[in-house]
Amino acid sequence: MYKESFLMAWASLIANKMRSILTMLGIIIGVAAVIALVSIGNGVKQDIQNSISSLGSNLLMVMPGVRPSQGSMKSLKVSDYQAISKLDGVKAASPYTANSYVTIYQSKNWTTTVSGVSSNFQDVNNWTMAEGRFISSKNVENRERVAVVGQTVVKNLFAGEDPVGKEIRVKNIPFRVIGVLNSKGNGTMGNDQDDVIFIPYTTAMERVEGVDYLRMVYVVASDDNGIDRLQSDIENLLRVRHSIKDTNLDDFNIQNMKSIMETMEQTTGTLTLFLGAVAAISLVVGGIGIMNIMLVSVTERTREIGIRKALGATYFVIVTQFLIEAVVISLMGGLIGIALGIGASKLIGLASGMSTVISVPTIVLSFAFSMAIGLVFGIYPARKAAKLNPIDALHYE
């Protein structure tokens, strides 16, 4: 009986090709939209996770804050960094100071971020070398004028030349390039991480910026489990060093990358869910279209229904026939929608450069939802057809 009902449903769809295609359109667009939008959301989520993970989930960033009595952001000193680096649970630490300067090489110039760091910074931020070496402890101690450059700086200043050994000028101060970093790409906020020059922090503070404070201290915990305890230890240490008795008057801030990662995962997960829910509205609209067309089909085939009931077709048989028709429409629309959704995700990724991650559970869920839509919205037309009085149906014109 089910095979016969399926064949009759298929014959009905083939007989009205254009109407069937237009009916499927809502389901096709809905399924494709769900897959494409969720894949974009998953791609954004993955990019953010990768970017944060590249810094390390066991990373703490200690930054100066503003005390009500001082109103400045100059509270973090080199001595604070040295005290922090001696705490138990600290794997590595590096001070950080930065500013934007015009960098000159021969007749070319490029405005970039010049950052003062220690020899540990390479490990703290997971930088790898493409050529040459990173800043050494000796370079820091002797306040040497050496620099390590990112790929964007190489591209804009050296244009094919080997940068290692060349001399660049920052604020008219000569620096010798000792290394080139591997590319890191864009950061979580879309910033170019390769547009940077690293120099010893002692040189940066005394010779370039002329300051006695730090912009940040990067701290890597020995393990992920101890990062919260280490954060608490650093807070207590800085309060003692800065003579702070009221925690509301802290003149520093500490950002925990583990907490940031968890927050970003929740945010991007909510965004992805929202995008999927918006796209799912198209499926509901497609279901309404199926119900409308099925009602039209019931009206057109009233005499056929009357004849079948007069020949002994039961209520269940009639309901089954029209439900199968509705489900077949959803089935075909769902399959086409899956193909279009996957294709659209790939095209969006290629055209925009965004990462798109196609989720198999999303495909299965959207397909199952489209089938359920066909079933739910096909019930009313099917029941209406099955309840027709055979005598009235046979007399219907």
Disulfide bonds with the S-S distance in Angstrom:
none
